[in-house]
Amino acid sequence: MLTKAQEAIVKHVRAALEREGRVDLHRHPLRIDLDSDGNLTLEGEVADVAAKKLGLEAAAAIPGVIGIIDRLRVAPVERAGDGAVRDHVRAAFIEESALGRYAVTVRAPGESAELRAAPGRGIEIAAEDGVVTLNGRVQSLSHKRLAGALAWWVPGVRDVVNGIEVEPPEEDSDAEITDAVRMVLEKDPLIDGEEIRVGTRDAVVTLAGIAANAQQRRAAENDAWCVFGVDKVINQLEVRQ
């Protein structure tokens, strides 16, 4: 049973989520719970990565919320088994030239298979119930972010936990985020990245320029949301008439 104080905090969290239009609690109801230490659990499916990140941010801003237990999952366009998800993520990493220097290892219950050998650093892939977990070591933040975005693009993926370490460590910055978003847009075959300008300030990414149609405009925004470290995306892209 929640105390009255806990009930009040949960009520404020729910109200904040209702004000955040991308979350859409009517279409995607969520379970919201708060323990005695102030740790808030958000559980359920949301429409996209934007809804997930904005929902977590809105909840974390409520006084009395000390920590967030993130159990939000993105509702996939198509469902896929964990084996298929692992196979597709593995293929995406192996085919990506920018990740060619890294060993790629798939972790599955009761087995481990190294798909591509490389000296030193590497990426480990696991998947459970559509949640992809990435571990290992890479040599740049851009490669960590690219791996995360490629995983998000795989059909059936409901969440990506990007635990890849950067070695040697790099200091993050808005310029680094901008470069990573540009790279991801350039990798997306559905988007003409040359028509899009990217700017970042305090981890808020702004997209400006021209999109060929409304679908590409949405795709570009979704790509930016998939980049690790992006807190918000302002989509100022204009659709070519």
Buried (B, 14 or more C-beta within 10 A) or exposed (E): EEEEEBEEBBEBBBEBBEEBEBBBBEEBEBEBBBEEEEEBBBEBBBBBBBBBBBBBBBBBEBEBBEEBEBBBBBBBEEEBEBEBBBBBBBBBBEEBEBBEBBBBBBBBEEEEEEBBEBEEBBBBBBBEEBBBBBBBBBBBBBBBBBBBBBBBBBEBBBBBBBEBEBEEEEEBEBEBBBBBBBBBBBBBEEBBBEBBBBBBEEBBBBBBBBBBEEEBBBBBBBBBBBBBBBBBBEBEBEEEE
